[in-house]
Amino acid sequence: MTLDTTLLSLMEDTVTIEPYVAATKSQASSYGTAVTYQAQVLPWSERVIGRDGREIKSSAQVIIPDRLAIDPRSRITLPTGFNPNQPPIISVQPMKGLNLDHTRILL
């Protein structure tokens, strides 16, 4: 089930996500084909525990109106006007329940 259609009007942005595939022998990341999603990008400050176990403060959140399995090592590109345009993904949180299914990404 996806996000209630009455809330889709809030999704005025688009983001592109290139899924993480693997690291090369030289430890450079490789990515799959980019996919564009309807989204809402908002400034957002929240303390989150990163993949390395350290506390990180987010600067933005992206809400995508579907529950998605996104590897946090994937590369996200935000709409023009956001700086940085390709921030690191801190956390991916699939959310569900009460017709509010969506994915929340903290950057």
Stockholm file with secondary structure:
# STOCKHOLM 1.0

chainA/1-107         MTLDTTLLSLMEDTVTIEPYVAATKSQASSYGTAVTYQAQVLPWSERVIGRDGREIKSSAQVIIPDRLAIDPRSRITLPTGFNPNQPPIISVQPMKGLNLDHTRILL
#=GR chainA/1-107 SS CCBCGGGGGGCCEEEEEECEEEECTTSCEEECCCEEEEEEEEECCCEEECTTSCEEECCEEEEESSCCCCCTTSEEECCTTCSSSSCCCCEEEEECSTTBCEEEEEC
#=GC SS_cons         CCBCGGGGGGCCEEEEEECEEEECTTSCEEECCCEEEEEEEEECCCEEECTTSCEEECCEEEEESSCCCCCTTSEEECCTTCSSSSCCCCEEEEECSTTBCEEEEEC
//
